[in-house]
Amino acid sequence: MGSIFDGPDTDVAARLAEQRAAILGLLSDVEVGTASLPTEGTFWRSDSQRTYAARLTELREALVRAWRQLDAAVDAVDRARARLPPGVGADG
């Protein structure tokens, strides 16, 4: 299996653009997922409710970590695109 950087610069630019679009889609999904989580409240009383609240917190933290990693991936793709010759992949 080759590298994303194998091939003509225009092919590389196209693959990077596809990768960037896919990552941005995942970022959007993570944002929607995070926003859809119930807010924590002080109304948790039973053990099962407290466990549920703890798992929500863990899930929220995992989604924040995923968002940060995906955001860093977009930055990495942008840096790779910036290293391409001028005019290649300049379409966005």
PAKOLLUM-641474 format. One line per 4 residues: number of its first residue (from 1); their letters; for each residue x, y, z of N, C-alpha, C. Coordinates in steps of 0.05 Angstrom, whole numbers. Layout:
# PAKOLLUM-641474
NUM) a) X/Y/Z/X/Y/Z/X/Y/Z ~ ... .
***
This chain:
# PAKOLLUM-641474
1) mgsi) 17/-23/0/0/0/0/18/25/0 ~ 12/43/-17/28/67/-20/19/89/-1 ~ 34/111/-2/29/134/14/9/152/0 ~ -5/169/15/-23/188/3/-7/207/-15 .
5) fdgp) 19/209/-10/36/227/-26/48/215/-51 ~ 42/189/-56/51/176/-81/34/186/-104 ~ 47/192/-126/33/200/-150/37/229/-157 ~ 25/237/-179/27/265/-188/15/284/-166 .
9) dtdv) 26/308/-166/17/328/-146/-13/332/-147 ~ -25/332/-171/-54/337/-173/-70/314/-160 ~ -60/289/-162/-73/266/-149/-70/269/-119 ~ -46/277/-110/-42/281/-81/-61/303/-71 .
13) aarl) -63/325/-86/-80/346/-77/-109/337/-75 ~ -118/321/-94/-145/310/-94/-149/292/-70 ~ -130/275/-64/-133/257/-41/-133/273/-15 ~ -116/293/-13/-116/310/11/-142/324/15 .
17) aeqr) -153/334/-7/-179/348/-6/-201/328/3 ~ -200/304/-7/-220/284/1/-217/277/31 ~ -191/275/40/-186/269/68/-196/291/86 ~ -191/316/77/-200/339/93/-230/340/95 .
21) aail) -244/335/73/-273/335/73/-284/313/92 ~ -271/289/91/-280/267/108/-276/274/138 ~ -253/286/144/-248/293/172/-267/315/181 ~ -272/335/164/-292/355/171/-319/344/176 .
25) glls) -327/323/161/-352/310/165/-353/296/193 ~ -331/283/200/-329/271/226/-330/291/248 ~ -316/314/244/-317/335/264/-345/344/269 ~ -360/348/247/-388/356/250/-404/335/265 .
29) dvev) -400/310/259/-414/289/273/-408/289/303 ~ -382/294/310/-374/295/338/-387/319/352 ~ -388/341/338/-401/365/349/-431/360/354 ~ -444/348/335/-473/342/338/-477/322/361 .
33) gtas) -460/302/362/-462/282/383/-458/294/410 ~ -438/312/413/-433/325/438/-456/342/447 ~ -466/357/428/-489/375/434/-514/360/441 ~ -517/336/431/-541/320/437/-541/306/464 .
37) lpte) -518/306/477/-517/293/503/-533/309/523 ~ -547/295/541/-562/310/562/-542/325/579 ~ -552/348/589/-535/363/607/-535/350/635 ~ -513/354/648/-511/342/675/-528/359/694 .
41) gtfw) -539/346/713/-555/360/733/-549/351/761 ~ -558/366/780/-554/359/808/-577/342/818 ~ -594/333/800/-617/318/808/-612/288/809 ~ -587/279/804/-581/251/804/-581/241/833 .
45) rsds) -597/221/839/-600/212/866/-592/183/870 ~ -601/165/854/-596/137/858/-568/130/847 ~ -559/106/855/-533/96/846/-533/94/815 ~ -555/84/804/-555/81/775/-556/108/761 .
49) qrty) -569/127/773/-569/154/761/-541/167/763 ~ -528/163/785/-501/174/788/-482/160/768 ~ -485/134/765/-469/119/745/-474/129/717 ~ -499/133/711/-507/145/685/-494/172/680 .
53) aarl) -494/189/701/-482/215/699/-452/213/695 ~ -440/194/709/-411/190/706/-404/181/678 ~ -420/163/667/-415/154/639/-419/176/619 ~ -439/193/624/-443/216/606/-418/234/607 .
57) telr) -407/238/630/-383/255/633/-360/242/617 ~ -357/216/621/-335/201/606/-339/204/576 ~ -364/201/567/-370/202/538/-364/231/528 ~ -373/250/543/-368/278/535/-338/283/533 .
61) ealv) -322/274/553/-293/277/552/-281/263/528 ~ -291/239/522/-280/224/499/-287/239/473 ~ -310/250/471/-317/265/447/-300/291/444 ~ -294/303/466/-277/327/466/-249/319/456 .
65) rawr) -239/296/466/-213/286/457/-213/280/427 ~ -235/267/418/-237/260/390/-238/286/373 ~ -253/306/383/-255/331/368/-227/344/365 ~ -212/344/387/-185/356/386/-167/341/366 .
69) qlda) -169/314/367/-152/298/348/-160/303/319 ~ -186/305/314/-195/310/287/-187/338/278 ~ -189/357/296/-181/384/290/-151/385/283 ~ -135/370/298/-106/368/292/-102/355/265 .
73) avda) -118/335/258/-116/322/232/-122/341/209 ~ -142/358/213/-148/378/192/-124/397/189 ~ -112/405/211/-88/422/210/-66/408/195 ~ -62/382/200/-40/367/187/-45/366/157 .
77) vdra) -70/361/149/-77/360/121/-72/388/108 ~ -80/408/122/-76/436/112/-46/441/108 ~ -30/432/127/-1/436/125/10/421/101 ~ 0/397/97/9/380/74/1/394/48 .
81) rarl) -23/404/47/-32/418/23/-16/443/18 ~ -7/457/39/9/481/36/37/475/24 ~ 46/450/28/72/442/17/72/435/-12 ~ 48/432/-23/46/426/-52/55/450/-69 .
85) ppgv) 64/444/-93/72/467/-110/50/487/-113 ~ 57/512/-117/37/534/-121/17/527/-143 ~ -8/532/-138/-29/527/-158/-40/499/-158 ~ -27/480/-144/-37/453/-143/-55/451/-118 .
89) gadg) -79/442/-122/-97/439/-100/-107/465/-87 ~ -106/486/-102/-114/512/-92/-144/516/-92 ~ -159/496/-101/-188/498/-103/-202/495/-77 ~ -189/492/-55/-203/491/-30/-197/466/-16 .
***
